[in-house]
């Protein structure tokens, strides 16, 4: 009878996103549980209009930087933030905030890898 050889697999490298998500969950626990609208203030429609203008401005900055091959997370994050804040429809705003969170996670991963 032959003995079965057990081969050890090399240790898995931890997924960097797992660490980032754990950090986000820990930071979220520190935030107060407050229910509030996405666009607050006395005139939320006026605030959304301001956010639309800022989104367009940061999108233009982002495009210019991409063309000059000098990108930065700041333009991507701010464009995404203002786009989400400008949305009146909750489902669309939620999708924008999820995209913003993905951008933020990617930026943190770059920092962790030493690229930023």
C-alpha positions as MATLAB code, in Angstrom:
seq = 'XXXXXXXXXXXXXXXXXXXXXXXXXXXXXXXXXXXXXXXXXXXXXXXXXXXXXXXXXXXXXXXXXXXXXXXXXXXXXXXXXXXXXXXXXXXXXXXXXXXXXXXXXXXXXXXXXXXX';
ca = [
       0.000    0.000    0.000;
       1.325    3.396   -0.889;
       0.971    6.312    1.421;
      -0.705    9.391    0.116;
       1.585   12.348    0.160;
       0.126   15.513    1.521;
       1.438   18.559   -0.197;
       1.364   21.798    1.644;
       0.029   24.714   -0.233;
       1.894   27.957    0.126;
       0.288   30.306    2.601;
      -2.289   32.562    1.049;
      -1.465   36.194    0.897;
      -4.129   38.135    2.728;
      -6.434   40.167    0.533;
      -5.581   43.827    1.202;
      -9.243   44.750    0.817;
     -10.122   42.553    3.799;
      -7.970   44.726    6.036;
      -9.418   47.941    4.613;
     -13.007   46.735    5.046;
     -12.245   45.713    8.646;
     -10.851   49.216    9.256;
     -13.960   50.770    7.698;
     -16.243   48.637    9.876;
     -14.320   49.675   12.994;
     -14.488   53.347   12.010;
     -18.221   53.035   11.275;
     -18.832   51.778   14.810;
     -17.363   55.042   16.100;
     -19.925   57.147   14.231;
     -23.089   58.165   15.987;
     -26.326   56.581   14.827;
     -28.036   59.597   13.340;
     -30.737   59.576   10.747;
     -30.399   62.563    8.478;
     -31.075   63.457    4.869;
     -28.236   63.350    2.385;
     -28.872   66.968    1.393;
     -29.555   68.951    4.541;
     -29.918   72.608    5.326;
     -32.726   75.080    4.851;
     -32.765   74.675    1.051;
     -31.653   71.173    0.042;
     -32.447   71.772   -3.646;
     -30.073   74.742   -3.655;
     -27.432   72.571   -1.992;
     -27.855   69.875   -4.650;
     -27.416   72.518   -7.371;
     -24.172   73.606   -5.725;
     -23.034   69.972   -5.569;
     -23.831   69.516   -9.279;
     -21.598   72.506  -10.126;
     -18.804   71.204   -7.911;
     -19.119   67.727   -9.445;
     -18.748   69.214  -12.932;
     -15.732   71.250  -11.796;
     -13.970   68.243  -10.256;
     -14.821   66.060  -13.261;
     -13.146   68.664  -15.495;
     -10.098   68.689  -13.207;
      -9.998   64.897  -13.278;
     -10.202   64.819  -17.103;
      -7.470   67.440  -17.387;
      -5.216   65.500  -15.053;
      -5.877   62.279  -16.951;
      -4.934   63.974  -20.224;
      -1.773   65.347  -18.617;
      -1.086   61.896  -17.143;
      -1.001   63.375  -13.623;
      -3.985   61.696  -11.935;
      -4.788   61.986   -8.261;
      -7.299   60.390   -5.943;
      -8.440   63.805   -4.727;
     -10.156   64.692   -8.004;
     -11.754   61.253   -8.368;
     -12.985   61.221   -4.777;
     -14.331   64.773   -4.818;
     -16.044   64.312   -8.192;
     -17.684   61.122   -6.877;
     -18.688   62.773   -3.616;
     -20.296   65.782   -5.263;
     -22.037   63.591   -7.855;
     -23.624   61.509   -5.090;
     -24.626   64.558   -3.043;
     -26.228   66.177   -6.092;
     -28.653   63.289   -6.613;
     -32.253   63.830   -5.567;
     -33.251   60.196   -6.168;
     -32.229   58.029   -3.160;
     -31.411   54.920   -5.238;
     -29.130   56.900   -7.530;
     -27.523   58.679   -4.570;
     -26.933   55.309   -2.897;
     -25.253   53.945   -6.020;
     -23.045   57.047   -6.103;
     -22.093   56.623   -2.454;
     -21.249   52.955   -3.025;
     -19.033   54.014   -5.944;
     -17.453   56.658   -3.697;
     -16.761   54.000   -1.068;
     -15.112   51.836   -3.746;
     -12.944   54.786   -4.796;
     -11.997   55.419   -1.167;
     -11.065   51.757   -0.655;
      -8.924   51.843   -3.816;
      -7.190   55.009   -2.567;
      -6.491   53.384    0.808;
      -5.109   50.300   -0.943;
      -2.748   52.555   -2.926;
      -1.607   54.197    0.303;
      -1.060   50.783    1.900;
       0.974   49.667   -1.120;
       3.068   52.824   -0.983;
       1.848   54.290   -4.268;
       0.285   57.439   -2.850;
];
